[in-house]
Amino acid sequence: MMLIGAAHAAHAARAGAAGSRAGALASAGSRAVATAAVAAAPTDSTTGTAGWPPGLHVFENFGTPTQEVASKVVLGARELIAAVDAAARALGDDADPRVAGIPQPEKGRVSRAHNLAEERAFHALRVADPAGDKTLRCEHFAEYGSRHHALTYFRGTDNIPAACAPVVAALEDLDVVKALGDELTWKLTLNDYKARGADDGALAEAGGALFPWHTDLAANGEITCISTLLAPAILDFAPHADLSAADRPTRVVVRPGTLVLLSGPARWDWVHRAMPHPDAAGKERISLVLGCAAA
């Protein structure tokens, strides 16, 4: 199974994009570029009552790595999660966590009834990169969207874990990313959605979501890229979070290998959430969320 995978992009005509370019990773050290434009919503997606979010791109099987490269990305992500967990445990019970209020950008419209209801506690950690030779700095939230969701934030290009290198390399070949300029700064949000039962009540606070309605922090950059590993999920998009009974969000099923890129209005003016997929019951899911901006 290709886990980061193929070099064609599908996105709706409502996105207003004439075409997009996907980087193809034929091997760990070489890249080629393929271009595709499809005037229809991607497979397993539905356009909501407000239309397709402008600037939303869905790449199915993003990057076409070899099986070896794909496996290394997944293994690297799992080893990174284990290293972060070990560093957090090493702090012991006496370490005082810091508290974050999870602010939203001014342009983001959030339903206070269905967003995170509490502040979240985190620890600042230093972690040896399992796939590289440097020490990484990160902020680790052991529980974020729910008690089954851990989130770890890595700031700065020099602080991106080595396991993400093939994904970043393929992203840098996309026209929408190239348009930001030659020098970019990257950040990573590592989401670990731990295996859970079909209905254990853990998602109730967020209205049944894995990660409730939100707009990514402005500090993440001009573009947000969500890469899915291990198990599928459902991403919903809407102009605002307080949907009426007649409103339907735009819905995208993301499977292992899918990359969803948010730019323009999709990045700044719409909100999105991650919902559980029935095929993921009892399975772990990892998402690598890479943000970039001009340096």
SERO-4910 file (N, C-alpha, C, O; in steps of 0.05 Angstrom, whole numbers):
BEGIN
 pado doro    nc1    nc2    nc3   cac1   cac2   cac3    cc1    cc2    cc3    oc1    oc2    oc3
  Met    A     17    -24      0      0      0      0     18     25      0     36     26     16
  Met    A     12     44    -18     27     69    -17     16     86      5     -8     91      7
  Leu    A     33     96     22     25    110     46     28    140     44     17    154     60
  Ile    A     44    150     25     46    179     22     38    187     -6     30    209    -11
  Gly    A     40    171    -24     35    166    -50     28    176    -76     49    188    -80
  Ala    A     15    180    -96     17    183   -125     16    211   -135      9    229   -120
  Ala    A     24    215   -159     29    242   -168      6    254   -184     11    265   -206
  His    A    -18    252   -175    -40    267   -188    -57    280   -166    -60    269   -145
  Ala    A    -67    303   -173    -83    318   -154   -111    320   -164   -116    322   -188
  Ala    A   -131    319   -146   -158    323   -154   -169    345   -137   -167    345   -112
  His    A   -182    365   -149   -195    385   -133   -218    397   -150   -217    396   -174
  Ala    A   -238    408   -136   -262    416   -149   -259    442   -165   -241    458   -160
  Ala    A   -276    445   -186   -275    469   -202   -281    494   -185   -271    516   -191
  Arg    A   -296    491   -163   -302    513   -146   -278    524   -133   -278    547   -123
  Ala    A   -257    509   -131   -232    519   -119   -220    541   -136   -203    556   -126
  Gly    A   -228    543   -162   -219    564   -179   -190    560   -188   -178    579   -198
  Ala    A   -179    537   -185   -152    532   -193   -151    520   -221   -166    501   -226
  Ala    A   -135    531   -239   -134    520   -266   -119    494   -267   -123    478   -285
  Gly    A   -102    489   -248    -86    464   -248    -68    463   -224    -65    484   -210
  Ser    A    -57    441   -218    -38    439   -195    -16    419   -203    -19    402   -220
  Arg    A      6    422   -189     29    406   -195     37    389   -171     40    400   -149
  Ala    A     39    364   -175     46    346   -153     74    335   -157     81    325   -178
  Gly    A     90    336   -136    117    325   -137    116    295   -135    103    284   -117
  Ala    A    131    281   -152    131    252   -150    159    243   -140    179    250   -151
  Leu    A    159    227   -119    183    217   -107    189    189   -118    178    170   -107
  Ala    A    204    188   -139    210    161   -151    229    146   -133    229    121   -133
  Ser    A    245    160   -117    262    147    -98    268    167    -76    259    189    -77
  Ala    A    284    158    -56    289    176    -34    305    201    -43    303    221    -30
  Gly    A    319    199    -65    337    221    -72    330    234    -98    345    252   -107
  Ser    A    308    228   -111    301    240   -136    272    248   -137    255    235   -125
  Arg    A    266    269   -153    238    279   -155    232    285   -184    249    293   -199
  Ala    A    207    280   -191    197    288   -218    171    302   -213    159    299   -192
  Val    A    161    317   -233    137    332   -230    117    323   -250    123    320   -274
  Ala    A     92    319   -240     70    313   -258     48    332   -253     44    341   -230
  Thr    A     33    340   -273     12    359   -271    -15    346   -278    -16    332   -298
  Ala    A    -35    352   -262    -62    342   -269    -82    361   -259    -79    374   -238
  Ala    A   -104    365   -274   -126    381   -265   -152    366   -270   -157    357   -293
  Val    A   -168    363   -250   -193    348   -252   -215    366   -242   -216    375   -219
  Ala    A   -234    372   -260   -256    390   -253   -279    376   -239   -302    377   -248
  Ala    A   -273    362   -218   -293    347   -203   -282    343   -175   -258    344   -170
  Ala    A   -300    339   -156   -291    334   -129   -276    308   -128   -282    290   -144
  Pro    A   -257    305   -109   -241    280   -108   -259    256   -100   -282    259    -92
  Thr    A   -247    233   -104   -261    208    -97   -269    209    -67   -254    219    -50
  Asp    A   -293    199    -61   -302    197    -33   -306    225    -20   -303    227      4
  Ser    A   -312    245    -36   -317    271    -25   -345    281    -34   -354    273    -55
  Thr    A   -357    299    -18   -382    311    -25   -380    341    -21   -369    350     -1
  Thr    A   -391    357    -39   -391    386    -36   -415    395    -20   -437    387    -26
  Gly    A   -410    412      0   -431    420     18   -449    443      6   -445    451    -16
  Thr    A   -467    452     22   -486    472     14   -472    499      7   -483    515     -8
  Ala    A   -450    504     19   -435    529     14   -415    527     -9   -401    546    -15
  Gly    A   -414    503    -22   -396    499    -44   -369    488    -35   -365    482    -12
  Trp    A   -352    485    -55   -325    475    -49   -307    498    -39   -307    519    -51
  Pro    A   -293    495    -17   -277    517     -6   -255    526    -26   -239    510    -34
  Pro    A   -255    551    -33   -234    561    -51   -207    557    -38   -202    565    -15
  Gly    A   -188    546    -53   -161    541    -43   -157    514    -29   -136    509    -18
  Leu    A   -178    497    -30   -175    470    -19   -167    451    -41   -181    449    -61
  His    A   -145    437    -37   -134    418    -57   -132    391    -43   -122    389    -20
  Val    A   -140    370    -56   -139    343    -46   -121    326    -65   -128    323    -88
  Phe    A    -99    316    -54    -81    299    -70    -84    270    -60    -77    264    -37
  Glu    A    -93    253    -77    -96    225    -70    -70    211    -77    -59    213    -99
  Asn    A    -59    196    -57    -34    182    -61    -12    202    -67      0    202    -89
  Phe    A     -6    219    -48     12    242    -53     41    233    -53     50    220    -34
  Gly    A     55    241    -74     84    238    -74     97    214    -87    121    214    -92
  Thr    A     81    193    -92     90    168   -103    119    160    -94    137    158   -111
  Pro    A    123    154    -69    149    144    -61    152    115    -67    132    101    -73
  Thr    A    176    105    -66    179     76    -66    167     65    -40    162     79    -21
  Gln    A    162     39    -40    152     26    -16    171     30      7    162     34     30
  Glu    A    197     30      2    217     34     23    214     62     35    214     64     60
  Val    A    211     82     18    209    110     29    183    113     44    183    125     66
  Ala    A    161    102     33    135    104     47    136     91     75    127    102     94
  Ser    A    148     67     76    150     53    101    167     68    121    162     68    145
  Lys    A    189     82    111    206     97    129    191    121    141    196    128    164
  Val    A    173    134    125    158    156    136    140    147    159    139    159    180
  Val    A    126    125    154    108    114    175    123    105    199    116    112    222
  Leu    A    145     90    195    162     81    217    173    105    232    174    105    257
  Gly    A    183    125    217    194    148    230    174    163    247    181    173    268
  Ala    A    149    165    237    128    179    252    122    164    278    119    176    299
  Arg    A    121    137    276    115    121    300    139    123    320    134    126    344
  Glu    A    163    123    311    186    125    328    187    153    341    195    155    364
  Leu    A    179    173    326    179    200    337    159    202    359    164    215    380
  Ile    A    135    191    355    114    191    376    125    177    401    121    186    424
  Ala    A    138    154    398    149    139    420    170    156    435    172    155    459
  Ala    A    187    170    420    208    186    432    196    210    448    206    216    469
  Val    A    175    222    437    162    244    451    149    234    476    152    246    497
  Asp    A    135    211    475    123    200    499    144    193    520    139    198    544
  Ala    A    167    182    512    188    176    531    199    201    544    204    201    568
  Ala    A    202    222    528    213    247    539    193    259    559    201    271    579
  Ala    A    167    257    553    147    267    571    146    251    597    144    263    619
  Arg    A    149    225    595    149    208    620    173    214    637    172    213    661
  Ala    A    196    220    624    221    225    638    220    250    655    235    253    674
  Leu    A    201    268    649    198    292    666    188    286    693    194    300    713
  Gly    A    173    264    696    162    256    722    138    272    730    130    290    716
  Asp    A    126    264    752    101    277    761    106    305    772     86    320    776
  Asp    A    130    312    779    135    337    791    138    360    771    138    384    779
  Ala    A    139    354    745    142    375    725    116    390    722     95    378    718
  Asp    A    117    416    724     93    432    721     88    438    692    105    450    678
  Pro    A     65    430    682     59    436    654     51    466    651     43    479    670
  Arg    A     55    476    626     45    502    619     17    500    608      9    478    600
  Val    A      3    522    608    -25    521    599    -27    539    574    -18    561    574
  Ala    A    -41    528    554    -45    544    529    -75    548    526    -91    530    531
  Gly    A    -83    572    518   -111    578    514   -122    571    487   -145    575    482
  Ile    A   -105    559    469   -113    551    442   -127    574    428   -151    571    421
  Pro    A   -114    597    424   -127    620    410   -133    614    381   -120    596    369
  Gln    A   -152    628    370   -159    625    342   -152    651    327   -153    673    339
  Pro    A   -145    649    302   -140    673    286   -165    691    284   -187    680    287
  Glu    A   -161    717    280   -184    734    279   -203    726    257   -227    730    259
  Lys    A   -193    716    235   -210    709    213   -224    682    217   -243    676    202
  Gly    A   -216    667    236   -229    641    241   -255    644    256   -255    659    276
  Arg    A   -275    631    247   -301    633    261   -306    606    274   -308    585    260
  Val    A   -309    605    300   -310    580    315   -335    578    332   -344    598    344
  Ser    A   -347    555    332   -370    550    350   -359    544    378   -346    524    382
  Arg    A   -365    561    397   -356    557    424   -370    533    436   -360    521    456
  Ala    A   -393    525    425   -407    501    436   -394    475    427   -397    455    441
  His    A   -379    476    405   -368    451    395   -338    452    392   -326    433    381
  Asn    A   -325    473    400   -296    473    399   -285    464    426   -301    456    444
  Leu    A   -259    464    429   -247    455    455   -258    473    477   -256    498    476
  Ala    A   -269    461    498   -282    476    519   -262    484    541   -268    501    557
  Glu    A   -238    472    541   -220    478    563   -193    487    552   -186    482    528
  Glu    A   -177    500    569   -149    504    562   -135    477    562   -144    458    574
  Arg    A   -113    476    548    -98    451    546    -70    455    558    -58    476    554
  Ala    A    -60    434    572    -34    435    585    -13    422    567    -19    402    554
  Phe    A     11    433    567     32    421    551     59    423    566     62    438    585
  His    A     78    407    556    105    407    566    124    414    543    121    404    521
  Ala    A    143    431    549    164    437    529    185    415    532    196    410    553
  Leu    A    191    402    509    209    379    510    232    382    491    231    398    472
  Arg    A    253    367    496    275    363    477    276    333    471    277    317    489
  Val    A    276    327    445    273    299    437    295    293    416    298    308    397
  Ala    A    309    271    419    328    262    399    313    252    375    295    235    378
  Asp    A    319    262    351    305    254    327    312    225    321    335    219    315
  Pro    A    292    207    322    299    178    317    309    173    288    324    154    284
  Ala    A    301    190    269    309    186    241    331    205    232    338    205    209
  Gly    A    341    220    251    362    240    244    383    241    265    386    224    282
  Asp    A    399    263    264    422    265    283    421    291    299    442    301    308
  Lys    A    397    301    303    395    326    318    375    324    341    358    305    341
  Thr    A    375    343    359    356    344    380    334    364    372    340    386    364
  Leu    A    309    355    375    286    371    367    274    384    391    273    373    413
  Arg    A    264    408    388    249    422    409    219    421    401    212    425    378
  Cys    A    202    416    421    174    414    415    157    420    439    167    420    462
  Glu    A    131    426    434    112    429    456     92    406    453     80    402    432
  His    A     89    391    475     74    366    474     49    368    491     51    373    515
  Phe    A     26    364    479      0    362    493     -8    333    494    -15    321    474
  Ala    A     -7    321    518    -14    293    520    -43    287    514    -50    266    504
  Glu    A    -60    307    519    -89    305    511    -97    332    499    -93    353    511
  Tyr    A   -108    331    475   -115    355    461   -145    355    453   -162    366    467
  Gly    A   -151    342    430   -179    341    422   -196    323    440   -219    328    444
  Ser    A   -183    302    451   -196    284    470   -174    270    485   -150    275    480
  Arg    A   -181    252    503   -160    237    517   -146    217    499   -126    205    506
  His    A   -157    212    475   -144    194    456   -128    209    435   -118    197    416
  His    A   -125    235    438   -111    252    418    -88    266    431    -92    283    448
  Ala    A    -64    260    423    -40    274    432    -30    292    409    -30    283    385
  Leu    A    -21    316    415    -11    335    395     16    345    403     20    353    426
  Thr    A     35    345    383     62    355    389     69    375    367     66    369    343
  Tyr    A     79    398    375     84    420    356    114    426    354    128    430    374
  Phe    A    124    425    329    152    430    323    154    456    307    143    458    285
  Arg    A    169    476    317    170    502    304    197    505    289    218    499    301
  Gly    A    196    514    264    221    521    250    231    500    231    230    476    238
  Thr    A    241    508    208    251    489    188    273    471    198    273    447    192
  Asp    A    291    483    214    313    466    225    304    447    246    319    430    256
  Asn    A    278    449    254    268    433    275    247    412    265    234    400    281
  Ile    A    246    409    239    228    389    227    240    362    229    263    358    220
  Pro    A    226    342    239    238    315    241    245    304    213    232    309    193
  Ala    A    266    288    213    277    277    188    256    259    174    257    257    149
  Ala    A    238    246    188    218    229    176    200    244    157    188    232    139
  Cys    A    197    270    160    180    286    144    193    296    118    180    308    101
  Ala    A    219    291    115    234    302     92    222    295     65    220    312     48
  Pro    A    213    269     60    201    264     34    175    279     28    170    286      6
  Val    A    159    284     49    134    298     46    140    328     40    128    339     22
  Val    A    159    339     55    166    367     50    178    371     22    171    390      8
  Ala    A    194    352     13    206    354    -13    185    354    -35    187    369    -54
  Ala    A    165    337    -32    144    336    -52    127    361    -51    118    371    -72
  Leu    A    121    371    -27    106    396    -25    120    419    -38    107    436    -50
  Glu    A    146    420    -37    161    443    -48    160    443    -79    168    463    -91
  Asp    A    150    422    -91    147    421   -120    119    430   -129    114    432   -153
  Leu    A    101    436   -111     74    445   -118     74    474   -125     87    490   -111
  Asp    A     60    482   -146     58    510   -154     48    528   -132     58    550   -128
  Val    A     28    518   -117     16    535    -96     36    540    -74     34    561    -61
  Val    A     55    522    -69     76    527    -49     98    544    -61    108    561    -48
  Lys    A    105    538    -86    126    554    -99    119    584   -100    136    601   -100
  Ala    A     93    590   -102     83    617   -104     90    634    -79     90    658    -80
  Leu    A     96    620    -57    103    635    -32    131    646    -33    137    664    -17
  Gly    A    148    637    -51    175    647    -53    196    625    -52    189    601    -47
  Asp    A    221    632    -55    243    613    -56    251    603    -28    259    580    -25
  Glu    A    249    621     -9    257    614     18    232    610     36    217    629     40
  Leu    A    229    586     47    205    580     63    213    572     91    235    561     96
  Thr    A    195    577    110    198    566    137    176    546    142    153    551    135
  Trp    A    182    524    154    163    502    158    158    497    188    176    502    205
  Lys    A    135    487    194    127    478    221    112    452    219     99    447    198
  Leu    A    113    436    240     99    411    240     82    408    264     90    413    287
  Thr    A     57    399    260     40    390    282     36    360    278     25    351    258
  Leu    A     45    345    298     43    316    297     19    307    314     19    311    338
  Asn    A     -1    296    300    -25    287    314    -25    257    316    -22    243    296
  Asp    A    -28    247    341    -30    218    346    -58    212    357    -64    218    380
  Tyr    A    -74    201    339   -101    193    347   -100    163    355    -99    146    338
  Lys    A   -100    158    381    -96    131    391   -120    114    386   -143    124    385
  Ala    A   -116     88    384   -138     69    380   -157     71    403   -149     74    426
  Arg    A   -183     70    397   -204     72    417   -227     54    409   -228     45    387
  Gly    A   -245     50    428   -269     34    423   -288     50    405   -285     74    400
  Ala    A   -309     36    395   -328     48    377   -343     71    391   -348     92    377
  Asp    A   -349     69    416   -364     90    430   -357     90    459   -372     78    475
  Asp    A   -335    103    467   -327    104    495   -333    131    508   -324    136    530
  Gly    A   -346    149    493   -353    175    504   -331    195    504   -335    218    512
  Ala    A   -307    188    494   -284    206    496   -287    230    477   -274    251    482
  Leu    A   -303    228    456   -306    249    437   -329    268    443   -335    286    427
  Ala    A   -343    264    465   -367    279    470   -362    309    473   -378    325    464
  Glu    A   -340    316    485   -334    345    489   -332    360    462   -340    383    461
  Ala    A   -323    346    442   -319    359    416   -342    352    397   -338    354    372
  Gly    A   -365    345    407   -388    340    390   -384    315    373   -395    314    351
  Gly    A   -369    296    382   -364    271    367   -340    273    348   -335    253    334
  Ala    A   -326    295    348   -303    299    329   -277    288    342   -274    288    366
  Leu    A   -259    279    324   -232    273    333   -217    299    340   -202    300    360
  Phe    A   -221    319    324   -210    346    327   -231    365    319   -239    366    296
  Pro    A   -242    381    338   -266    397    332   -261    420    313   -239    425    305
  Trp    A   -283    433    306   -282    456    287   -260    476    296   -258    483    319
  His    A   -244    484    277   -223    503    283   -211    515    257   -215    503    235
  Thr    A   -198    537    259   -180    547    239   -152    545    249   -147    553    272
  Asp    A   -133    534    234   -106    531    244    -94    558    252   -100    578    241
  Leu    A    -77    557    273    -65    581    283    -50    596    261    -38    584    243
  Ala    A    -51    623    262    -38    639    243     -8    633    242      5    635    221
  Ala    A      4    626    265     32    620    267     40    596    250     64    592    244
  Asn    A     21    579    242     27    556    226     36    563    197     49    547    184
  Gly    A     29    586    188     37    595    161     14    600    142     -9    598    149
  Glu    A     22    607    118      2    614     97    -13    590     87    -36    592     78
  Ile    A      0    567     87    -12    542     76    -10    520     98     10    518    112
  Thr    A    -31    504     99    -32    481    117    -35    456    100    -52    455     83
  Cys    A    -19    435    106    -20    410     91    -23    387    110     -7    383    128
  Ile    A    -45    371    106    -52    350    125    -47    323    111    -60    316     92
  Ser    A    -28    308    121    -21    282    110    -30    260    129    -25    261    153
  Thr    A    -45    240    118    -57    219    135    -41    193    133    -33    184    111
  Leu    A    -35    181    156    -22    155    157    -38    135    173    -53    143    191
  Leu    A    -36    110    166    -46     86    180    -76     81    178    -83     58    172
  Ala    A    -93    101    181   -122     95    181   -137    120    170   -127    142    172
  Pro    A   -161    115    159   -176    137    147   -190    155    168   -193    147    191
  Ala    A   -198    178    159   -215    196    175   -232    213    155   -229    210    131
  Ile    A   -249    229    166   -266    247    150   -260    275    158   -260    282    182
  Leu    A   -254    292    138   -250    321    143   -274    336    133   -282    334    109
  Asp    A   -286    352    150   -308    369    143   -299    398    141   -282    407    156
  Phe    A   -310    413    121   -304    441    117   -329    457    115   -349    449    103
  Ala    A   -330    481    128   -353    498    127   -344    527    131   -323    532    142
  Pro    A   -361    546    121   -353    575    125   -354    583    155   -341    602    162
  His    A   -369    569    171   -371    574    199   -380    548    213   -389    529    199
  Ala    A   -377    547    239   -382    521    253   -411    518    262   -419    496    269
  Asp    A   -426    540    263   -454    538    273   -473    531    250   -487    548    240
  Leu    A   -472    506    241   -488    498    218   -517    493    227   -522    483    249
  Ser    A   -535    501    210   -564    496    215   -570    467    205   -553    454    194
  Ala    A   -594    459    211   -602    432    203   -602    428    173   -599    406    162
  Ala    A   -605    451    158   -606    449    129   -578    451    116   -574    446     93
  Asp    A   -558    458    132   -530    461    122   -515    435    122   -517    419    141
  Arg    A   -501    430    101   -483    407     99   -455    416     94   -450    432     76
  Pro    A   -436    407    110   -408    414    105   -397    400     80   -408    379     72
  Thr    A   -377    411     68   -361    396     48   -346    375     62   -332    380     82
  Arg    A   -347    351     52   -335    327     66   -315    313     48   -321    307     25
  Val    A   -292    308     59   -270    294     45   -261    270     62   -254    273     85
  Val    A   -262    247     50   -251    223     63   -221    221     57   -213    220     34
  Val    A   -206    222     78   -177    220     75   -167    192     84   -174    183    106
  Arg    A   -153    180     67   -142    153     71   -112    154     74   -100    174     67
  Pro    A    -99    132     83    -70    132     83    -59    139     55    -65    125     36
  Gly    A    -43    160     54    -33    170     29    -45    195     19    -34    208      1
  Thr    A    -69    203     29    -82    227     21    -68    251     34    -61    250     58
  Leu    A    -64    273     19    -55    298     30    -75    320     22    -82    323     -1
  Val    A    -84    335     42   -103    357     38    -88    383     43    -77    387     65
  Leu    A    -89    401     24    -75    427     26    -96    449     27   -113    451     10
  Leu    A    -93    466     47   -110    489     51    -95    515     45    -74    520     58
  Ser    A   -105    531     27    -93    557     20   -116    577     16   -139    569     13
  Gly    A   -109    602     16   -129    623     11   -152    622     30   -149    617     54
  Pro    A   -177    625     20   -201    624     37   -204    598     53   -213    599     76
  Ala    A   -197    575     41   -199    550     55   -181    550     80   -188    538    100
  Arg    A   -159    564     78   -140    565    101   -149    585    122   -148    580    146
  Trp    A   -159    608    113   -164    630    132   -193    635    139   -199    643    161
  Asp    A   -211    631    120   -239    639    124   -258    616    131   -280    621    141
  Trp    A   -250    592    124   -267    569    130   -256    555    155   -233    559    163
  Val    A   -273    539    168   -265    522    190   -265    493    181   -279    486    162
  His    A   -251    476    195   -251    448    189   -250    431    214   -242    441    235
  Arg    A   -257    406    212   -256    388    235   -249    360    224   -254    354    201
  Ala    A   -238    343    242   -233    315    235   -254    297    250   -257    299    274
  Met    A   -267    281    234   -288    263    245   -279    234    242   -264    227    224
  Pro    A   -288    216    260   -280    188    258   -292    175    233   -315    181    225
  His    A   -277    157    222   -286    141    199   -293    113    209   -278    102    225
  Pro    A   -315    101    200   -322     74    211   -301     53    206   -298     34    222
  Asp    A   -285     56    185   -264     36    180   -240     39    198   -222     22    198
  Ala    A   -239     60    214   -216     65    232   -222     57    260   -205     61    278
  Ala    A   -245     45    266   -251     37    293   -230     17    304   -223     -3    291
  Gly    A   -219     23    327   -199      6    339   -172      9    328   -154     -7    335
  Lys    A   -167     29    310   -141     33    297   -129     60    304   -143     79    309
  Glu    A   -103     60    305    -88     86    309    -88    101    282    -85     89    261
  Arg    A    -89    127    284    -86    144    260    -65    166    267    -66    177    289
  Ile    A    -47    172    249    -28    193    252    -33    213    229    -37    206    206
  Ser    A    -32    239    236    -31    259    215     -8    277    219     -2    287    241
  Leu    A      6    283    197     29    301    197     18    327    184     12    328    161
  Val    A     16    348    200      5    374    190     28    393    187     39    403    207
  Leu    A     36    398    162     58    416    156     48    443    148     30    445    130
  Gly    A     58    464    160     51    491    152     76    506    142     98    501    151
  Cys    A     72    523    122     95    538    111     87    567    105     64    573    101
  Ala    A    107    584    104    104    612     98    131    622     87    151    609     90
  Ala    A    131    645     74    155    657     65    173    663     89    164    673    109
  Ala    A    199    657     86    218    662    107    223    692    112    238    699    130
***
